[in-house]
Amino acid sequence: MLARIPTWLRGVSYAIYGFLYLPILLIAIYSFNRARFGLAWTGFTFDWYFSLFQNALVWQATQNTLVLALVSTLVSTLLGSLLGYGLYRYRFPGKKILQGLMLLPVIVPDIVMAIALLLFYQFVRFYTGLFELGLGTMILAHITFQIAFVAIVVRSRLQLLDPALEEAAYDLYANTWQKLRYVTLPLAMPGIQAAALLAFTLSIDDFVISFFTSGPESLTLPILIYSTARRGVTPEINALSTLIILTTLILVVGFPLRSAPHR
Amino acid sequence: MIKTTQISDQTDLFGFLYRHPTLTLAILLGPPLIWLLIFYLGPLLALLLQSFYHLDPFTGLILRKLTLATYRELLTPANVDIFVRSLTMALAVTLADIVLAFPLAYTMVRLASPRWKGFLYLSVLLPLWSSYLIRVYAWKLILAKEGILTYLLAHVGLQGWMEKILQLPGIGGPSLAVSNLGIFLVFLYVWLPYMILPIQAALERVPDSLIEASADLGAQGWQTFRYVIFPLALPGILAGSVFTFSLTLGDFVVPYSLGNSSYFIGQAVLAFQGTSGNIPLAAAFTVVPMGIMIVYLLVAKRLGAFESVS
């Protein structure tokens, strides 16, 4: 069979893994350090976690982050799945252009989208008084960048399916509704779930677009971390970061195992 | 028999839709397309329009009249400096990420046990799912003047080396945290998974038999790499480079939390939009990376960048 991977290559690879995880581990370690300033280890403590739980601002930001992520994921999964299915199932004029346009939010830097949305909101507000910056405008912004990701994931999962399955449903006298309900949707479900999970994590993690489209009342966790960390490294932020990483870890590791047991 | 099906088809909405695929398509694509038209193309047009307005330097008011004056302002040496700096950084980060990602992706693909492989794959994904801000911010702990790296280097007696490196023009600075080298390291780190995953996807498609055939034909290890593996991984490398390049080009968080007073594109946009209120210039500034990325994407696509990933 094949030659084994040389030992040096294995070593290099594990060193790169170390590089990927070292900074995250450091944050977790320092969230338990008693010292408020500096890097010297002065003892183990849970104090920073307790002071975090008593911080009203943190609770407010957590709530906003979750509302934003849940609402935007719900809408974008619906719209993006429709788009993904349409692109998978049908040929129509302008399809190539549409597919190219869908790649734009994926490859154009976030800041372009952020400024564009901000100007657009300003423009509409100028004429109609709508779109006061806040959680509402952030939800609209998140849905917009999530749709493309959802559509791409759903479509690429559908392409793995055997087209004969849908034809078989018609051959067996299923009408369009029955075909969608009992054949297409169950088959597409793992893809839709994966897309929703991606949309959710993108929303929770998003900083740049949130930062530009937020109002004074709509603080989210990334914005809170950014504005606090700019003033300096604090142990509370280390604690908050550790909690966020743990939460996403549980979410990501827990989900795919349950939604796709086979394959 | 035939008659009954016809009747049920006529009364059945879905039967009707089946016979009118264009209408079905409109119902499927209508809502998402209308959404993207309003909230995606609308903002991009607003951005483009703003970049043709101009901020009057004397009154500080934005003249809502189409002009190229803002683009002329974009070409002043100070601004061109910003583009050159950002592009150089994006290029350096992309190349370094390829160098780091390749061995890792190769090891992941060639490892025999599927279990171990799955674990390694998840380990690359996980940092991507933990907040990007937090990962940037972790580097402040490491690179700061009294940070972990300084501490470690002092212990092994290498701080002299670091001081020498920091004295290099264009790369160094008063400390790693405020040097271009520091910014480079952090970019390298935060975008690395975006390079690993597409390369891994491309390598996954290289059949074992090709590598065996190469060996059977007498190729040395490096020859197999140079003439078989690398060309086949190229689409993956290109796809990854689209991400690392674009992400570096537009980012303002990394240079803002680490950097010095010399701006990158993202910071310039933030400053012109926020503090100086020169929205037309901020808009024109974003048009440049957008244009660069569209060209980059078209070239990458022509070279087959996305065949292996999507």
HADDOCK unambig.tbl for C-alpha pairs under 7 A between the chains (distance, minus, plus):
assign (segid A and resid 2 and name CA) (segid B and resid 212 and name CA) 6.79 0.50 0.50
assign (segid A and resid 5 and name CA) (segid B and resid 107 and name CA) 6.95 0.50 0.50
assign (segid A and resid 9 and name CA) (segid B and resid 103 and name CA) 6.56 0.50 0.50
assign (segid A and resid 10 and name CA) (segid B and resid 107 and name CA) 6.61 0.50 0.50
assign (segid A and resid 13 and name CA) (segid B and resid 103 and name CA) 6.05 0.50 0.50
assign (segid A and resid 13 and name CA) (segid B and resid 104 and name CA) 4.67 0.50 0.50
assign (segid A and resid 13 and name CA) (segid B and resid 107 and name CA) 6.83 0.50 0.50
assign (segid A and resid 20 and name CA) (segid B and resid 189 and name CA) 6.92 0.50 0.50
assign (segid A and resid 23 and name CA) (segid B and resid 135 and name CA) 6.80 0.50 0.50
assign (segid A and resid 23 and name CA) (segid B and resid 138 and name CA) 5.44 0.50 0.50
assign (segid A and resid 23 and name CA) (segid B and resid 139 and name CA) 6.52 0.50 0.50
assign (segid A and resid 24 and name CA) (segid B and resid 135 and name CA) 6.53 0.50 0.50
assign (segid A and resid 24 and name CA) (segid B and resid 138 and name CA) 6.70 0.50 0.50
assign (segid A and resid 27 and name CA) (segid B and resid 138 and name CA) 6.12 0.50 0.50
assign (segid A and resid 79 and name CA) (segid B and resid 31 and name CA) 6.70 0.50 0.50
assign (segid A and resid 79 and name CA) (segid B and resid 32 and name CA) 5.00 0.50 0.50
assign (segid A and resid 80 and name CA) (segid B and resid 32 and name CA) 6.67 0.50 0.50
assign (segid A and resid 82 and name CA) (segid B and resid 28 and name CA) 5.42 0.50 0.50
assign (segid A and resid 82 and name CA) (segid B and resid 29 and name CA) 6.36 0.50 0.50
assign (segid A and resid 83 and name CA) (segid B and resid 28 and name CA) 6.74 0.50 0.50
assign (segid A and resid 83 and name CA) (segid B and resid 29 and name CA) 5.47 0.50 0.50
assign (segid A and resid 83 and name CA) (segid B and resid 32 and name CA) 6.18 0.50 0.50
assign (segid A and resid 86 and name CA) (segid B and resid 25 and name CA) 6.53 0.50 0.50
assign (segid A and resid 86 and name CA) (segid B and resid 28 and name CA) 6.10 0.50 0.50
assign (segid A and resid 86 and name CA) (segid B and resid 29 and name CA) 6.18 0.50 0.50
assign (segid A and resid 107 and name CA) (segid B and resid 242 and name CA) 6.93 0.50 0.50
assign (segid A and resid 107 and name CA) (segid B and resid 243 and name CA) 6.42 0.50 0.50
assign (segid A and resid 107 and name CA) (segid B and resid 246 and name CA) 6.25 0.50 0.50
assign (segid A and resid 107 and name CA) (segid B and resid 293 and name CA) 6.98 0.50 0.50
assign (segid A and resid 108 and name CA) (segid B and resid 246 and name CA) 6.42 0.50 0.50
assign (segid A and resid 108 and name CA) (segid B and resid 290 and name CA) 5.81 0.50 0.50
assign (segid A and resid 108 and name CA) (segid B and resid 293 and name CA) 6.36 0.50 0.50
assign (segid A and resid 109 and name CA) (segid B and resid 246 and name CA) 5.63 0.50 0.50
assign (segid A and resid 109 and name CA) (segid B and resid 247 and name CA) 5.81 0.50 0.50
assign (segid A and resid 109 and name CA) (segid B and resid 250 and name CA) 4.88 0.50 0.50
assign (segid A and resid 110 and name CA) (segid B and resid 250 and name CA) 6.72 0.50 0.50
assign (segid A and resid 111 and name CA) (segid B and resid 250 and name CA) 5.99 0.50 0.50
assign (segid A and resid 111 and name CA) (segid B and resid 266 and name CA) 6.80 0.50 0.50
assign (segid A and resid 112 and name CA) (segid B and resid 286 and name CA) 5.44 0.50 0.50
assign (segid A and resid 116 and name CA) (segid B and resid 43 and name CA) 4.66 0.50 0.50
assign (segid A and resid 116 and name CA) (segid B and resid 44 and name CA) 5.46 0.50 0.50
assign (segid A and resid 116 and name CA) (segid B and resid 46 and name CA) 6.53 0.50 0.50
assign (segid A and resid 116 and name CA) (segid B and resid 47 and name CA) 4.99 0.50 0.50
assign (segid A and resid 117 and name CA) (segid B and resid 43 and name CA) 5.03 0.50 0.50
assign (segid A and resid 119 and name CA) (segid B and resid 43 and name CA) 6.79 0.50 0.50
assign (segid A and resid 119 and name CA) (segid B and resid 46 and name CA) 6.30 0.50 0.50
assign (segid A and resid 119 and name CA) (segid B and resid 47 and name CA) 6.54 0.50 0.50
assign (segid A and resid 120 and name CA) (segid B and resid 42 and name CA) 6.85 0.50 0.50
assign (segid A and resid 120 and name CA) (segid B and resid 43 and name CA) 4.78 0.50 0.50
assign (segid A and resid 120 and name CA) (segid B and resid 46 and name CA) 5.66 0.50 0.50
assign (segid A and resid 144 and name CA) (segid B and resid 36 and name CA) 6.64 0.50 0.50
assign (segid A and resid 144 and name CA) (segid B and resid 39 and name CA) 6.39 0.50 0.50
assign (segid A and resid 144 and name CA) (segid B and resid 40 and name CA) 6.58 0.50 0.50
assign (segid A and resid 156 and name CA) (segid B and resid 310 and name CA) 6.25 0.50 0.50
assign (segid A and resid 175 and name CA) (segid B and resid 14 and name CA) 6.72 0.50 0.50
assign (segid A and resid 175 and name CA) (segid B and resid 15 and name CA) 6.54 0.50 0.50
assign (segid A and resid 176 and name CA) (segid B and resid 14 and name CA) 5.42 0.50 0.50
assign (segid A and resid 176 and name CA) (segid B and resid 15 and name CA) 6.67 0.50 0.50
assign (segid A and resid 176 and name CA) (segid B and resid 18 and name CA) 6.52 0.50 0.50
assign (segid A and resid 177 and name CA) (segid B and resid 14 and name CA) 6.02 0.50 0.50
assign (segid A and resid 201 and name CA) (segid B and resid 129 and name CA) 6.74 0.50 0.50
assign (segid A and resid 205 and name CA) (segid B and resid 131 and name CA) 5.24 0.50 0.50
assign (segid A and resid 205 and name CA) (segid B and resid 132 and name CA) 6.73 0.50 0.50
assign (segid A and resid 222 and name CA) (segid B and resid 133 and name CA) 6.86 0.50 0.50
assign (segid A and resid 230 and name CA) (segid B and resid 257 and name CA) 6.32 0.50 0.50
assign (segid A and resid 241 and name CA) (segid B and resid 134 and name CA) 6.17 0.50 0.50
assign (segid A and resid 245 and name CA) (segid B and resid 130 and name CA) 5.14 0.50 0.50
assign (segid A and resid 245 and name CA) (segid B and resid 131 and name CA) 6.97 0.50 0.50
assign (segid A and resid 248 and name CA) (segid B and resid 129 and name CA) 6.70 0.50 0.50
assign (segid A and resid 248 and name CA) (segid B and resid 130 and name CA) 6.41 0.50 0.50
